[in-house]
Each structure stands twice: as C-alpha cells, then as structure tokens.
C-alpha cells in the first residue's frame, strides 16, 4: 500500500464502549480520535500503529442500528507477521 493511501472502514453500532474495549485492549489497536455528541453522534477511530488503515465506529443517540445482516458480515485481517498456529 502506498504511504499516501488510507482506508477507513466506518460502521454504526449499538455497542460502542464494548467495541473500543475489544479493539483497543483485545487486539492492540490505538484510539486515534474520538468525538461526543457531534450532531447527535458519538464515535471513535481505532487503528494499528504505523498503518494507514483505521476503523471508525459511531452511534447515533436515541437510534438503534440492530444486528448485522448475517453471521458472515465479517472483516478479515491478513497480518504479515502472523502464521498459522500462532493463535
């Protein structure tokens, strides 16, 4: 990926606090930025150190987004230093 290339995956959620704990504490992502009550939305951007890819998770106050459309609604990471059996 070129240094200037940036990818942001944005997803709404009903579980913002739990998502932050999972990505930050469980996967080692850093909180890059966050906001509260911006036109009724709260959000957080999380990313891996030194990478040009990050996630933005948002919640709209007073609104429920519900569940993902299916159990196959996934995000997959391919990490260059990870090998089968490391998990």
Backbone torsions as a table, in degrees:
resi	resn	phi	psi	omega
1	UNK	NA	132.6	178.4
2	UNK	-65.3	149.5	-177.3
3	UNK	-58.0	-33.1	-178.5
4	UNK	-80.8	-11.1	-178.6
5	UNK	-75.3	132.8	177.3
6	UNK	-133.5	140.1	178.1
7	UNK	-125.2	129.7	175.0
8	UNK	-123.6	127.4	174.2
9	UNK	-105.4	118.2	-178.4
10	UNK	-110.4	131.4	-177.9
11	UNK	-139.2	136.8	171.8
12	UNK	-80.5	154.4	-179.6
13	UNK	-152.0	155.5	170.8
14	UNK	-98.1	0.7	-172.0
15	UNK	-130.9	52.2	-174.1
16	UNK	-58.9	-46.6	-177.9
17	UNK	-61.7	-42.0	-179.8
18	UNK	-67.8	-36.9	178.8
19	UNK	-64.7	-41.5	177.6
20	UNK	-60.3	-45.6	179.4
21	UNK	-60.5	-44.3	-179.0
22	UNK	-62.2	-52.8	-176.0
23	UNK	-72.7	-40.1	-178.4
24	UNK	-75.5	-57.0	-173.1
25	UNK	-83.1	-35.3	-177.7
26	UNK	-83.2	-42.5	-175.1
27	UNK	-105.7	-7.3	176.8
28	UNK	82.7	17.0	175.1
29	UNK	-71.4	156.2	175.5
30	UNK	-103.5	145.1	171.6
31	UNK	-76.8	114.2	-178.3
32	UNK	-86.7	-34.1	179.2
33	UNK	-167.0	161.9	175.2
34	UNK	-154.5	163.0	177.6
35	UNK	-150.3	155.2	178.9
36	UNK	-130.5	137.1	175.3
37	UNK	50.1	48.4	172.3
38	UNK	-90.3	100.4	-175.3
39	UNK	53.9	37.9	177.4
40	UNK	88.7	4.1	-179.6
41	UNK	-113.9	144.9	167.9
42	UNK	-114.0	150.7	179.7
43	UNK	-161.9	166.0	178.2
44	UNK	-146.5	141.2	174.2
45	UNK	-109.5	129.1	-179.3
46	UNK	-125.4	142.1	179.1
47	UNK	-153.6	168.2	175.8
48	UNK	-89.1	140.7	-179.2
49	UNK	-55.3	131.2	175.8
50	UNK	79.5	-0.5	-178.3
51	UNK	-101.2	155.9	-179.5
52	UNK	-99.6	23.4	-178.8
53	UNK	-124.9	135.4	174.5
54	UNK	-150.4	164.8	178.8
55	UNK	-107.1	142.8	170.2
56	UNK	-120.5	120.9	176.9
57	UNK	-112.3	134.4	-178.0
58	UNK	-131.8	155.6	170.1
59	UNK	-134.6	141.3	177.0
60	UNK	-101.1	124.3	-177.6
61	UNK	-61.4	131.1	178.5
62	UNK	78.8	9.9	-178.2
63	UNK	-130.5	139.7	177.4
64	UNK	-110.4	132.3	178.3
65	UNK	-92.2	-16.9	178.2
66	UNK	77.0	-165.3	-176.5
67	UNK	-85.2	161.8	172.8
68	UNK	-62.4	155.4	-176.4
69	UNK	-61.9	-27.0	179.6
70	UNK	-158.1	169.4	176.6
71	UNK	-70.2	-15.5	179.1
72	UNK	-90.5	9.1	178.3
73	UNK	-81.3	83.9	-168.8
74	UNK	-122.8	162.2	167.9
75	UNK	-120.8	129.1	-177.0
76	UNK	-114.4	134.5	177.5
77	UNK	-109.1	137.5	171.4
78	UNK	-116.1	104.4	-176.0
79	UNK	-97.0	128.4	-173.3
80	UNK	-63.9	-27.6	-177.4
81	UNK	-93.5	-0.2	-176.6
82	UNK	-92.2	136.9	176.7
83	UNK	-126.1	152.1	177.0
84	UNK	-53.7	136.9	-179.6
85	UNK	96.9	-9.9	178.6
86	UNK	-77.3	-12.3	-175.2
87	UNK	-86.7	NA	NA
